[in-house]
Amino acid sequence: MKMRMLLVLCTALALTVGAATATAGNGHGNGGNSANAKKCQKGGWKTLYRSDGTPFKNQGACVSYAAQGGTLTTKTQSQLDCEALGGTFQTATFPTSWTCTGIAFSAFPGPFAADCTADGFTVAAVWTNENIGPPEDPVGTVSCA
């Protein structure tokens, strides 16, 4: 009787371990990031961007991207472009959307015209001389207004 009870317990344990192992890879948590995906909910997607700076069209697109392991950032493409060119990005108030300080004239307009359009402004990017740097390639501020 004791032997039969021990055999039943061992069989139950083996089945439990086998079932747990079989369901471990059922699609939950396979490289996803549910904590990141939750950041997209309750309007969060409106202030988040893909790692390349592109915005999300809706909450579902953000959740899907994050759940599949995508990196979320709060930086816009405008900010990413500014920093990539060595500038300092700052959001501004009306009528200017943002400024990027420390940009050489030779880098203008570069990506900034497209950034202004993507940010919803009809006026192109504007470069203002800061009277810094060599005269042949002065450093200035780019703004989107």
N, C-alpha and C positions, 0 to 999 in steps of 0.2 A: 504494500500500500504506500509506504513511504517512497519507494522507488518510482511508483507511478506518479505520485504527486510532484516529485522532483522533475520528472520528465515533462509533465504538463507545464510547470513553471518555466523550465528552460525553453520549451517550445514557444510559450507566450512571450518571453523576453526576446527571443530571436525574431519573432514576427513583428514585435514593436520596433526593434532596431531596424529591421528591414523596411518597414513602412516609413519610418522617419527618414531614412536614407533615400528612399525612392521619391519622396515628395520634396526633398531639399532643393532640387533644381526645377521647381514647377513654374518658373517665370517671375517669381517674386524676389526682387533684389538681385537680379542678374546684371550687375554693373549699373543699375539705375540709381537715382538719387531722389527718393521721395521727400526728404527734408527740403531739398532745393526746389522741387516741384511745388511744395506748399507755399513757397515765397511768391509764386505766381498768382495765388488765389486772393480773393477779396480785393481786386484792383491792383495788386502788386505788379502784375505784368505790365502795367502802364509806365512803370519807372525802371523796368529791367530791360537789358539788352543782351543779345548773343555776344560771344567773345569777340566777334568781328565788329561789334558796335551797331549792328542792324536791330531795329525794333521789332517787337512782336505785333501781329495784326489783332490778336485776341488772346484770351486766357488759355484756351485749349492749345494754341501753338506754343505758348510759353511752357505749359505743363509738360507737353510732349517732349520738347527740347530738353528740359531739365531732367525729366524722368529717364531719358536715354543717356544721361551722363554729360549733357552739354554744360558748359560753364556760363553762368549768369554774371553779368556785370552791370553796374549802374552808370557806366560811361557810354556816352553817345559816340557815334562815328566822328563827329566834329571834335570831341575831346581826344579820342584816340589818334586822329590825324594831327592835331595840334602837338600832342606830346611826342609823337613819332618824329616830328620835325624839330624837336627841342624847345618847343614853346611852353608857356604856362597858360593853361586854360582856366577861364573864369566865366561863370554864367553872369548875365547882366540883366538889367531891367529895361522895360520899354523905353525907347524904340529899338534898342539893341538886344539881340538874343544872347550873344556870347562874345567874348574877346579871346584872342590868342596872342599873348605878348612874347616878344623875343624871336620873331620870325624874320629871316633874311628876305630881302626883296626878291632875290633869285628863286625863292621857294613859292612865290606868289604868282598866280592864284592857286596853283597846285590843286589839291583836293577841296579847297575851301569853297569854291563856287558851287560845286555839287553838294557840299555839306549844308550850305545856306538853303538851297532848294529842298533838300531832304528835310530840313528843319521847318519848312513851311514858309520861308521868306521869298518874296518875289524879287527883292533887290539883291544884287550880287554882293559877294564879299568885298570889303573895303580895306585897303592897306593904308596905314598912317605911319609916317616916318617918325621915329623916336630920336633921330639925330645921334644914333649910336652905331658904331661899326665903321668900316671903311666906306668912303664915298661911292666906290664902285658897286658895293653890295650892302647898303645900309640895313639896319635892323629896325623893325617896326612892329606895329600891332595890327592884326587882322580882326575885323569885326564883321558880324553878320547883322544887317539891319533891314 
